[in-house]
Amino acid sequence: MGLRARGVGALPNLIRSLRKEAHPKPTNQQSLPSLRRAFSLYDQINLIDNVPDDQLRFQRYTETGFRVNGVDYEGSLLCVGNMLMSWAPTKFSHVTPDSLSIFQIVRPIPEILILGTGRNIEPVDPELRHFIRSTGMKLEAVDSRNAISTYNILNEEGRIVAAALLPYGAS
């Protein structure tokens, strides 16, 4: 009985010592540095590199085209979700409601159309803006470099997004 009594008395001491080990008091209250300071926004975006094979990912732009999933494409491109097709306009003045008429029949309707205007951001014609709104999409008109980055991010998030992209060298 003496052995059992000694074991029972040791149990509370054992529990206290385990609690102390489970929650050691920090000796240095220094906080960890933020990763946001260590990486630029570009580096953070490129950390997202595990993209499924069936998902479009723009990897590069050139004066005359784009690289998508390891394949080089010349000229303007139209992307809807994960579908990629050649697009007729070669300069911003050729972008009209007729050149975007596919969006009258595409289902599901993309949330947003990202219009890549080439090297420079161009003002969008009110008629074109009205047409895009009439399809139920929002419009974001930016230079093509920023357009492909925005498309990649929104597509990776699983959002239904479309892009109409002129090559970076388009005037």
C-alpha positions, 0 to 999 in steps of 0.5 A: 500500500505504501507504493500506491500512496507514493504514486498517487502523491506523485501524480499531481507533481507530474501533471504540473511539470507536464503543464510547464513543459507544454507552455514554456514561457518565451524568453525573447519577445521579439516578433517575426519579420513580416514576409510582405517586407521580404518579398515584392508583390511580383514575387508573392504572385509568382509563388503561386506556381502550382496551377492545374494543367487545364487552367490557362496561365500567362507566362510572358508577353512580347511586342507581338504576342503572349506565352500561355502554358508554355506555348507562344501565340502571335497576335491578339487573344480572347480568353474566356475561363480556360478557353483561348482563341485568336482575336481579330483586332490588331490595335485598340481602335479595332476593339468594337462591340462587334469584335466582342459579340461572342459575349452575347452568347457565352454562358456562364457570363464572366464576372469581369472582362479585362481589356488589355489595351497594348502598351498604354492604357486607352480611354474606352469608347462609351458605346463599347463600355455600354455594350460590355455592361449590357452583357452583365460584365464589369470592365477593367481596361489596363495595359496588356502587361497588367491585364495578363497578371490580373487575369492569372490572379482572378483565374487562379481564384476560381472566378469566371473571368474573361480577357481581350488582349492586344499584344504589348506592341499594339498601338 
